[in-house]
Amino acid sequence: MNHSQNFQSVQDQTQLGQLELSVHLFHEQQTFQLNSPINLVFEIRNHSPYAVKVLKWGTPLEGKFSREYFKISSDGNDIDYTGLVKKRVNPQPSDFIVIPAGGEVHQALDLQQAYAIEQPGIYQIKLKLPLLNIEYGNRKELVPFKGIHQLEIIIH
């Protein structure tokens, strides 16, 4: 995905041996209209010299809301998450996505689909990233991402 200079981007990296992944959260515009789509893009880049498999569950890579991925607030007030919360058993191979060496995966989500954004204002959005379930080679890891992943948007 080719990102223009006006995209907001935040990232964090983790290393396990030679495993190196970065997480990015960005938007294509900072100003949105109330009751119109508010699309954010979540991306994982694999800087490692080998492919990795990432469990999509509990991340925006699912392509829909299955838990609260973001903490959203405006004027110090938290915005309610109104989406689904899924409980699951064991993942199947189709629940993982492969990120090739040097590759990336990304997924856009519309915040209006799962958050009660009902007033114009300035909104702060923080990524609530769980541990990522990663498989590479014969290793399986739960990878925590540390740091702050935050964006600000304006709703008119």
JOPELIN-V430418 format. One record per run of one state. SS is the DSSP state (H for helix, E for strand, L for the rest). FROM is the first residue (numbers start at 0). TO is the last residue. If there is no record, write none. Layout:
ss=(SS	SS)
from=(FROM	FROM)
to=(TO	TO)
//
This chain:
ss=(L	E	L	E	L	E	L	E	L	E	L	H	L	E	L	E	L	E	L	H	E	L	E	H	L	E	L	E	L	E	L	E	L	E	L)
from=(0	9	16	18	26	30	32	38	46	51	55	59	62	69	74	76	78	80	81	92	95	99	103	110	113	114	115	120	127	131	136	138	143	149	155)
to=(8	15	17	25	29	31	37	45	50	54	58	61	68	73	75	77	79	80	91	94	98	102	109	112	113	114	119	126	130	135	137	142	148	154	155)
//
